[in-house]
Amino acid sequence: MSEKYHDPAEYIRGIQQILVSDKKRIGFLFGAGSSLAQKKGKTSLTVPAIGKMTTDIVDEISAKKAEHKKALEEIKVELDNAYNIETILSNLEQKSKLLSGVNKLNGLSESDFLELIKLVKECVRKKVSVHKDSTGAPVSLETIDDLVQTDFANWIGQAERKFPIEIFTTNYDFLFELGLEQKEIPYYDGFCGSYRPFFNSESVENLSFLSNQTKVWKIHGSLGWHYDDKTEKILRKNPDDEDILIYPSSLKYKDSKKQPYESLMDRLSNFIKQDDTILITCGYSWGDEHINERIISALKTNTSSHVIGLIFDKYKDAAGDIKYLLNEDTSLSKVGLNNPKISLYGYRHAIIGCKKRQWKLKSEPDIDDTVQVNMYYDEDAPEIDQDTGDPIWTGLGEFILPDFSRLVNFLDQMIADNEIKTIGKDAK
């Protein structure tokens, strides 16, 4: 095979070996993309992507107050193509700090900006509160059964391993908690107690604490987290407007240095620093510099840890043509090109060992192998020989595991086919 290509079959075998190894500590970092996933043929609970969330929130706020509508329209012109919830909040926060007295920007005073910021944050909380139905009651058990996160919890519960899975997520929603509890998987998230559960930073820092339990670390906060002024503790209770979250804005870098976020970020660093650790990212765009810096810094102190980033890099440009971010000169590509311990697996391209190449199967799979290959790779249709009219197999295609639902299906299929035991025997 030409040196211009990476063989997906070769690297998927490596991932399978990692998932069954008793020596490997396995963690996942899930971003917003994981909350978009739906099971095939099902209407699963999802949190809107940033584009739709932006449109919905702007429309909702604009319909209530003319001054806010006018300001948001002006800000949209200012931000141009970079108009989304993160840039809107950043713009509002920066302007609120510039104003004082009777001064105004975009027709709004300092108090008007603070009111608008509060409204945007309330809307964000509402959009991620998918654990409740339209009446405000908890969603049904049948609805939870249809979550991709529930299938992921099923894999955690059935795949035997020496070290527990650690889940790091930037999401505020309860989708992973719903799935784990539906499958009765014990997990720990840093809170202790039952009447007024409190965040216990010492337990988060202790890598041996509850050594057999799955861990769920919500590094940007969660619905239901509150700061109690009297005790100066972080408590968990029913979600409301006082939830402490790191909202998507320029302030998130400053907020991430506060408790409990500092402890959770330290946990991510210390997890990676352990020997034989693998962190798999999915639904994470590598757009949070404070997280990227922690990952890259931790990898520099350890010779045996590695990060595999499953990158949903497929998008349409302004003309409607399909493009792939890993094939472009972007900050995302540079993460892989500059770090040999970070492998990025996109749809058409992968950056492995600091080498960017297109995916291509080394050899054509037979009928039996095709079923297995289809779990992680979607082959292109054959090209047609212009002289003979015969189909020509190319081996080119798309690596589909950056889609969280496809990743979970791949994991569960390993159990269903008893693949884990087979690979385990081969490894031994």
FENGINOR-V326330 format. One record per residue. N is the residue number from 0. PSI is psi in whole degrees, -180 to 180 (none if undefined). D_CENTER is the distance of its C-alpha to the mean C-alpha in Angstrom with 2 decimals. Layout:
n->N psi->PSI d_center->D_CENTER
n->N psi->PSI d_center->D_CENTER
//
This chain:
n->0 psi->142 d_center->33.14
n->1 psi->149 d_center->32.94
n->2 psi->-4 d_center->31.20
n->3 psi->-1 d_center->29.32
n->4 psi->155 d_center->26.91
n->5 psi->135 d_center->24.37
n->6 psi->114 d_center->25.09
n->7 psi->-31 d_center->22.02
n->8 psi->-37 d_center->24.23
n->9 psi->-45 d_center->24.86
n->10 psi->-27 d_center->21.32
n->11 psi->-34 d_center->20.20
n->12 psi->-38 d_center->23.11
n->13 psi->-40 d_center->21.88
n->14 psi->-42 d_center->18.50
n->15 psi->-40 d_center->20.62
n->16 psi->-40 d_center->22.86
n->17 psi->-43 d_center->20.14
n->18 psi->-18 d_center->18.94
n->19 psi->-1 d_center->22.54
n->20 psi->131 d_center->23.81
n->21 psi->-17 d_center->25.27
n->22 psi->-15 d_center->25.07
n->23 psi->137 d_center->21.33
n->24 psi->123 d_center->18.99
n->25 psi->128 d_center->15.60
n->26 psi->157 d_center->12.35
n->27 psi->140 d_center->8.70
n->28 psi->113 d_center->5.90
n->29 psi->132 d_center->2.75
n->30 psi->-163 d_center->1.67
n->31 psi->-28 d_center->4.73
n->32 psi->-28 d_center->5.24
n->33 psi->-25 d_center->5.21
n->34 psi->-1 d_center->7.71
n->35 psi->-12 d_center->9.67
n->36 psi->143 d_center->10.67
n->37 psi->146 d_center->14.36
n->38 psi->146 d_center->16.80
n->39 psi->128 d_center->19.53
n->40 psi->4 d_center->22.46
n->41 psi->156 d_center->20.95
n->42 psi->87 d_center->19.98
n->43 psi->159 d_center->17.03
n->44 psi->134 d_center->15.81
n->45 psi->158 d_center->13.07
n->46 psi->132 d_center->12.04
n->47 psi->146 d_center->13.33
n->48 psi->164 d_center->11.67
n->49 psi->-34 d_center->12.79
n->50 psi->-51 d_center->15.95
n->51 psi->-39 d_center->17.20
n->52 psi->-42 d_center->16.33
n->53 psi->-50 d_center->18.38
n->54 psi->-47 d_center->21.20
n->55 psi->-44 d_center->21.46
n->56 psi->-43 d_center->21.58
n->57 psi->-43 d_center->24.02
n->58 psi->-43 d_center->26.19
n->59 psi->-45 d_center->26.30
n->60 psi->-41 d_center->27.32
n->61 psi->-31 d_center->29.68
n->62 psi->-16 d_center->31.53
n->63 psi->-27 d_center->32.53
n->64 psi->124 d_center->34.01
n->65 psi->-39 d_center->35.64
n->66 psi->-40 d_center->35.21
n->67 psi->-39 d_center->31.44
n->68 psi->-47 d_center->31.40
n->69 psi->-43 d_center->33.58
n->70 psi->-44 d_center->31.58
n->71 psi->-34 d_center->28.26
n->72 psi->-41 d_center->30.13
n->73 psi->-40 d_center->31.49
n->74 psi->-36 d_center->28.18
n->75 psi->-41 d_center->26.76
n->76 psi->-41 d_center->29.67
n->77 psi->-42 d_center->29.11
n->78 psi->-21 d_center->25.44
n->79 psi->-124 d_center->26.18
n->80 psi->-13 d_center->23.28
n->81 psi->29 d_center->20.87
n->82 psi->105 d_center->21.16
n->83 psi->178 d_center->18.04
n->84 psi->-42 d_center->17.17
n->85 psi->-47 d_center->16.29
n->86 psi->-33 d_center->19.51
n->87 psi->-50 d_center->21.53
n->88 psi->-41 d_center->20.84
n->89 psi->-44 d_center->21.52
n->90 psi->-44 d_center->24.69
n->91 psi->-42 d_center->25.85
n->92 psi->-41 d_center->25.40
n->93 psi->-43 d_center->27.23
n->94 psi->-35 d_center->30.05
n->95 psi->-29 d_center->30.54
n->96 psi->-19 d_center->31.28
n->97 psi->-21 d_center->33.81
n->98 psi->152 d_center->35.86
n->99 psi->155 d_center->38.66
n->100 psi->-129 d_center->41.73
n->101 psi->3 d_center->42.48
n->102 psi->151 d_center->40.47
n->103 psi->152 d_center->38.07
n->104 psi->140 d_center->35.39
n->105 psi->29 d_center->34.43
n->106 psi->9 d_center->37.03
n->107 psi->144 d_center->35.20
n->108 psi->177 d_center->36.36
n->109 psi->-46 d_center->34.38
n->110 psi->-33 d_center->34.41
n->111 psi->-42 d_center->33.34
n->112 psi->-43 d_center->30.26
n->113 psi->-38 d_center->29.39
n->114 psi->-42 d_center->29.91
n->115 psi->-40 d_center->27.67
n->116 psi->-44 d_center->24.85
n->117 psi->-41 d_center->25.25
n->118 psi->-43 d_center->25.23
n->119 psi->-45 d_center->21.99
n->120 psi->-38 d_center->20.25
n->121 psi->-41 d_center->21.96
n->122 psi->-39 d_center->20.72
n->123 psi->-47 d_center->17.04
n->124 psi->-41 d_center->17.64
n->125 psi->-42 d_center->19.46
n->126 psi->-31 d_center->16.83
n->127 psi->-3 d_center->14.22
n->128 psi->55 d_center->17.13
n->129 psi->-2 d_center->16.91
n->130 psi->-7 d_center->18.31
n->131 psi->147 d_center->21.66
n->132 psi->-173 d_center->23.73
n->133 psi->-20 d_center->25.92
n->134 psi->-6 d_center->28.55
n->135 psi->-1 d_center->26.37
n->136 psi->157 d_center->26.73
n->137 psi->145 d_center->24.04
n->138 psi->158 d_center->22.74
n->139 psi->160 d_center->24.74
n->140 psi->-33 d_center->24.18
n->141 psi->-38 d_center->24.43
n->142 psi->-40 d_center->21.52
n->143 psi->-35 d_center->19.39
n->144 psi->-30 d_center->20.69
n->145 psi->5 d_center->19.19
n->146 psi->140 d_center->15.54
n->147 psi->-35 d_center->13.36
n->148 psi->-29 d_center->12.14
n->149 psi->-39 d_center->15.91
n->150 psi->-35 d_center->16.33
n->151 psi->-42 d_center->13.71
n->152 psi->-35 d_center->15.82
n->153 psi->-41 d_center->18.83
n->154 psi->-44 d_center->17.90
n->155 psi->-42 d_center->17.45
n->156 psi->-26 d_center->20.83
n->157 psi->-23 d_center->22.73
n->158 psi->116 d_center->21.76
n->159 psi->138 d_center->24.08
n->160 psi->159 d_center->23.19
n->161 psi->-41 d_center->24.76
n->162 psi->140 d_center->21.78
n->163 psi->155 d_center->19.33
n->164 psi->139 d_center->15.62
n->165 psi->125 d_center->13.60
n->166 psi->120 d_center->10.20
n->167 psi->133 d_center->8.56
n->168 psi->144 d_center->6.15
n->169 psi->-3 d_center->6.61
n->170 psi->145 d_center->7.36
n->171 psi->-21 d_center->11.16
n->172 psi->173 d_center->11.92
n->173 psi->18 d_center->13.64
n->174 psi->-43 d_center->12.24
n->175 psi->-39 d_center->11.56
n->176 psi->-42 d_center->14.88
n->177 psi->-44 d_center->16.64
n->178 psi->-46 d_center->15.90
n->179 psi->-42 d_center->16.95
n->180 psi->-33 d_center->20.00
n->181 psi->-37 d_center->20.98
n->182 psi->7 d_center->21.27
n->183 psi->46 d_center->22.91
n->184 psi->115 d_center->20.70
n->185 psi->136 d_center->21.64
n->186 psi->160 d_center->18.90
n->187 psi->137 d_center->19.14
n->188 psi->14 d_center->17.11
n->189 psi->-7 d_center->19.65
n->190 psi->140 d_center->22.01
n->191 psi->149 d_center->25.55
n->192 psi->173 d_center->28.26
n->193 psi->-44 d_center->28.73
n->194 psi->-51 d_center->30.87
n->195 psi->74 d_center->29.07
n->196 psi->132 d_center->26.07
n->197 psi->150 d_center->25.53
n->198 psi->125 d_center->22.90
n->199 psi->94 d_center->24.41
n->200 psi->-32 d_center->23.31
n->201 psi->-39 d_center->25.77
n->202 psi->-32 d_center->24.11
n->203 psi->-37 d_center->20.69
n->204 psi->-22 d_center->22.53
n->205 psi->104 d_center->24.44
n->206 psi->-16 d_center->22.64
n->207 psi->0 d_center->25.30
n->208 psi->129 d_center->25.00
n->209 psi->60 d_center->24.63
n->210 psi->-18 d_center->24.17
n->211 psi->-1 d_center->23.88
n->212 psi->143 d_center->21.26
n->213 psi->144 d_center->17.57
n->214 psi->141 d_center->15.72
n->215 psi->109 d_center->13.02
n->216 psi->112 d_center->12.36
n->217 psi->90 d_center->11.02
n->218 psi->-9 d_center->11.28
n->219 psi->13 d_center->11.62
n->220 psi->-178 d_center->13.89
n->221 psi->155 d_center->14.33
n->222 psi->138 d_center->16.78
n->223 psi->-2 d_center->20.06
n->224 psi->132 d_center->20.00
n->225 psi->150 d_center->23.29
n->226 psi->124 d_center->25.47
n->227 psi->115 d_center->28.98
n->228 psi->-37 d_center->31.64
n->229 psi->-46 d_center->34.34
n->230 psi->-12 d_center->32.71
n->231 psi->37 d_center->30.27
n->232 psi->159 d_center->27.61
n->233 psi->120 d_center->24.11
n->234 psi->158 d_center->24.70
n->235 psi->126 d_center->22.78
n->236 psi->-166 d_center->24.50
n->237 psi->137 d_center->24.23
n->238 psi->141 d_center->21.84
n->239 psi->-168 d_center->23.86
n->240 psi->-9 d_center->24.18
n->241 psi->9 d_center->24.35
n->242 psi->139 d_center->20.82
n->243 psi->115 d_center->19.66
n->244 psi->154 d_center->16.26
n->245 psi->101 d_center->15.06
n->246 psi->155 d_center->15.22
n->247 psi->91 d_center->13.94
n->248 psi->177 d_center->17.15
n->249 psi->-21 d_center->19.02
n->250 psi->-12 d_center->19.89
n->251 psi->-28 d_center->16.48
n->252 psi->-37 d_center->17.68
n->253 psi->-44 d_center->20.83
n->254 psi->-31 d_center->19.36
n->255 psi->-11 d_center->17.10
n->256 psi->2 d_center->20.47
n->257 psi->165 d_center->21.64
n->258 psi->146 d_center->21.60
n->259 psi->3 d_center->19.70
n->260 psi->-34 d_center->16.91
n->261 psi->-43 d_center->19.04
n->262 psi->-40 d_center->19.42
n->263 psi->-38 d_center->15.74
n->264 psi->-37 d_center->15.20
n->265 psi->-39 d_center->18.34
n->266 psi->-44 d_center->17.03
n->267 psi->-46 d_center->14.18
n->268 psi->-49 d_center->17.02
n->269 psi->-32 d_center->19.49
n->270 psi->-46 d_center->17.41
n->271 psi->-32 d_center->17.09
n->272 psi->-15 d_center->20.77
n->273 psi->152 d_center->21.94
n->274 psi->146 d_center->23.71
n->275 psi->46 d_center->22.25
n->276 psi->138 d_center->18.61
n->277 psi->125 d_center->15.83
n->278 psi->123 d_center->12.18
n->279 psi->124 d_center->10.01
n->280 psi->145 d_center->6.64
n->281 psi->135 d_center->5.04
n->282 psi->6 d_center->3.50
n->283 psi->126 d_center->3.77
n->284 psi->-3 d_center->7.38
n->285 psi->35 d_center->9.17
n->286 psi->-4 d_center->10.80
n->287 psi->104 d_center->11.13
n->288 psi->-34 d_center->14.35
n->289 psi->-29 d_center->14.87
n->290 psi->-45 d_center->11.90
n->291 psi->-42 d_center->12.99
n->292 psi->-40 d_center->16.51
n->293 psi->-44 d_center->15.98
n->294 psi->-50 d_center->14.51
n->295 psi->-41 d_center->17.29
n->296 psi->-43 d_center->19.92
n->297 psi->-38 d_center->19.28
n->298 psi->-29 d_center->19.54
n->299 psi->-20 d_center->22.87
n->300 psi->1 d_center->24.39
n->301 psi->134 d_center->23.73
n->302 psi->-14 d_center->25.19
n->303 psi->1 d_center->23.61
n->304 psi->157 d_center->19.86
n->305 psi->152 d_center->17.48
n->306 psi->131 d_center->13.90
n->307 psi->113 d_center->12.85
n->308 psi->116 d_center->10.18
n->309 psi->110 d_center->9.69
n->310 psi->117 d_center->9.80
n->311 psi->83 d_center->10.24
n->312 psi->8 d_center->13.15
n->313 psi->129 d_center->15.61
n->314 psi->168 d_center->17.10
n->315 psi->136 d_center->20.59
n->316 psi->-175 d_center->22.76
n->317 psi->-27 d_center->25.38
n->318 psi->-3 d_center->27.77
n->319 psi->7 d_center->25.51
n->320 psi->143 d_center->25.25
n->321 psi->130 d_center->22.20
n->322 psi->167 d_center->20.86
n->323 psi->123 d_center->18.38
n->324 psi->-36 d_center->16.87
n->325 psi->-11 d_center->17.38
n->326 psi->4 d_center->21.00
n->327 psi->164 d_center->21.48
n->328 psi->83 d_center->22.32
n->329 psi->167 d_center->19.18
n->330 psi->-31 d_center->17.67
n->331 psi->-48 d_center->14.76
n->332 psi->-38 d_center->17.54
n->333 psi->-29 d_center->19.33
n->334 psi->-45 d_center->16.62
n->335 psi->-38 d_center->17.49
n->336 psi->-25 d_center->21.12
n->337 psi->-2 d_center->21.85
n->338 psi->103 d_center->20.26
n->339 psi->-18 d_center->21.69
n->340 psi->4 d_center->19.43
n->341 psi->119 d_center->16.26
n->342 psi->130 d_center->16.14
n->343 psi->121 d_center->14.13
n->344 psi->105 d_center->14.41
n->345 psi->-170 d_center->14.45
n->346 psi->-48 d_center->16.30
n->347 psi->-21 d_center->19.73
n->348 psi->157 d_center->19.56
n->349 psi->146 d_center->18.41
n->350 psi->107 d_center->19.06
n->351 psi->129 d_center->20.35
n->352 psi->34 d_center->22.84
n->353 psi->18 d_center->22.66
n->354 psi->122 d_center->24.02
n->355 psi->121 d_center->22.60
n->356 psi->160 d_center->23.94
n->357 psi->150 d_center->23.64
n->358 psi->139 d_center->22.86
n->359 psi->127 d_center->26.14
n->360 psi->138 d_center->27.48
n->361 psi->-37 d_center->30.45
n->362 psi->153 d_center->32.49
n->363 psi->126 d_center->32.68
n->364 psi->148 d_center->31.60
n->365 psi->-176 d_center->34.34
n->366 psi->-44 d_center->34.12
n->367 psi->-41 d_center->32.88
n->368 psi->-28 d_center->30.21
n->369 psi->-38 d_center->28.95
n->370 psi->-43 d_center->27.56
n->371 psi->-42 d_center->25.43
n->372 psi->-37 d_center->24.43
n->373 psi->-15 d_center->23.31
n->374 psi->-24 d_center->20.57
n->375 psi->-7 d_center->18.66
n->376 psi->133 d_center->20.73
n->377 psi->102 d_center->22.34
n->378 psi->144 d_center->25.64
n->379 psi->156 d_center->27.32
n->380 psi->147 d_center->30.64
n->381 psi->148 d_center->33.62
n->382 psi->158 d_center->35.48
n->383 psi->126 d_center->39.12
n->384 psi->122 d_center->41.96
n->385 psi->-23 d_center->44.06
n->386 psi->-44 d_center->47.26
n->387 psi->-21 d_center->47.00
n->388 psi->4 d_center->44.45
n->389 psi->148 d_center->42.75
n->390 psi->143 d_center->38.98
n->391 psi->119 d_center->37.43
n->392 psi->133 d_center->34.34
n->393 psi->-26 d_center->32.05
n->394 psi->-7 d_center->29.18
n->395 psi->159 d_center->26.79
n->396 psi->-165 d_center->23.78
n->397 psi->133 d_center->20.03
n->398 psi->118 d_center->17.59
n->399 psi->-2 d_center->15.55
n->400 psi->-13 d_center->12.99
n->401 psi->-18 d_center->10.16
n->402 psi->118 d_center->10.44
n->403 psi->-39 d_center->8.69
n->404 psi->-37 d_center->12.12
n->405 psi->-38 d_center->14.02
n->406 psi->-47 d_center->12.36
n->407 psi->-39 d_center->13.27
n->408 psi->-40 d_center->16.62
n->409 psi->-44 d_center->17.24
n->410 psi->-47 d_center->16.77
n->411 psi->-34 d_center->18.99
n->412 psi->-31 d_center->21.46
n->413 psi->-39 d_center->22.04
n->414 psi->-45 d_center->23.32
n->415 psi->-37 d_center->25.25
n->416 psi->7 d_center->27.04
n->417 psi->26 d_center->27.70
n->418 psi->-34 d_center->26.08
n->419 psi->-45 d_center->24.88
n->420 psi->-40 d_center->28.51
n->421 psi->-47 d_center->29.78
n->422 psi->-38 d_center->27.46
n->423 psi->-42 d_center->28.21
n->424 psi->-40 d_center->31.92
n->425 psi->-39 d_center->31.58
n->426 psi->-38 d_center->29.80
n->427 psi->none d_center->32.64
//
